[in-house]
Amino acid sequence: MHNEYPISSTEHLLLRLTHAVESGQRVTFLVGSGLTCPSENGREKGVPNVSAMVERVRCLFPTAEEKVLLQNALDEVPEGRKYQAAMQFVIECRGQTALNELIRDAVLQSRINPSANLSWQDLERDVNGW
């Protein structure tokens, strides 16, 4: 299997994950939007797609000057890099915390059940709420 961004082999990943589980370490998987996107018919919730996330970034910058600067940043990159440019703009102009909140809110939108009163740990354990 060709991997455009090789980090390690499948065998090494399996060894690493096995060791983590056997030694009691927590394992977190970060998956792409294809796995977490809403269904085509809209019946199942999901994490907003790339264009929706860029639109969410636009909402963080309400002034005309901010909008122009963001648009300039987006215009400087090819279509396949708009998401990265938008997220970098958030970090540079609002900070990592603002980006974390933006992503967290987008992920929470995919929950079936509202989660206002649950702690982060409880949200993680609430597998039926997703």
N, C-alpha and C positions, 0 to 999 in steps of 0.2 A: 504494500500500500504506500503510495506516494504521500509524503507529508511536507507541505510547503514550509512549515516552521518546526523543524525537528528539534525536540528538546531531549528526548530519550527514547528508548525502545519500549514497546508494549510489555516485554518481559520485565524490564526495570520498573515500570509503573506498577505492575502487579506485585512485585517484591516490596516496593515502597508502601503500597496500600495495605498489604498483608501485615507488614511490620507495624504500621500505624495502628491498625485495629487490634493486633495482638498485644501491643504495648499500651493500649488504652488511650491513644491520642484521638482527638476529634478529627474527622475528615470532612471537608467541605468541598462540594463540586460547584464550579461556576460554569454554567452551560449557556449556550448562545440562544438568541431570540427564536430560532427555528423550533426549538424544543418547548419554549414557553409562550409562544404567540397565541393570540385568540384563534378560535376556530373560524373557518371561512364563512360559515353561516351566522356567526355572532352568538351562538348559543352558549359557547364556553368562553369564559373570561381568559385573559392572558396578559402578559407583559406587553406594553405598547411597542410597536415596531420602530425601526430606525427613524423614519420620517416623523412619526408621532413624538418620538423623544426629542428630535431637533425642534419641533414646534413647542414642546414643553420648555426647552431652553429659551426660545424666543420670548416666552411669557415671563421669564425671569428678568428681562431687560426692557422695561416699559418706556424709557425715554427715547426720543428720536436719535440722539447721539449714540446711545447704546445699541439701538437697532442697526444703525449704519455700521458701527464697528463690528458687530456680530456678522452682518451680511458680508462685509469685506473679508472677514476671516473665512467664511464659508465659500465665498467666490474664489479664494486663492487655492482651493484644493479640488481634486477631481471628485466626481460623484461618490465614489466608493470610500471617501475619507471624510465626508460631511459630519458623520456622527462623532468621529474622533476630534475633529476641529471644534465642533460645538461643545463637547465635554471639556476640551482644553480651555476654551474660552471661559466656561463657567469656573474652572479652577483658577484661572488667572485673574478674573474679575470679581468673583464672589467667594472663592476659596473651596478647599476640599470638603468642608462640612456641608456647604450648599450643594455640591455635586452628590455627596452621599445621601442627602435628604431627597434630592431629585430622583435618584435611582431607587431609593427605598420606597418612596411614594408610588413610583411606577410599578414596582414589584407588588406592593400591597394592593394595588388596584386589581390584581389578578385573583385575589381571594374571593371565594364563593361567599363566605360569611364575613361580615364586617369584624374588624379586629381592634377596635378602639381601646378596649379594656384589658388586652392581653399583653404580657411582657414579651420581650424579644424571644426569650427561651420558650415561653408557652406558645408563641406563634410558630416557632420551629417544630414543636412537638405536635401541633394541631394539624395533622396530616389530612383530616377530613375537611378542613377549612380552605383548602387550596383547590 
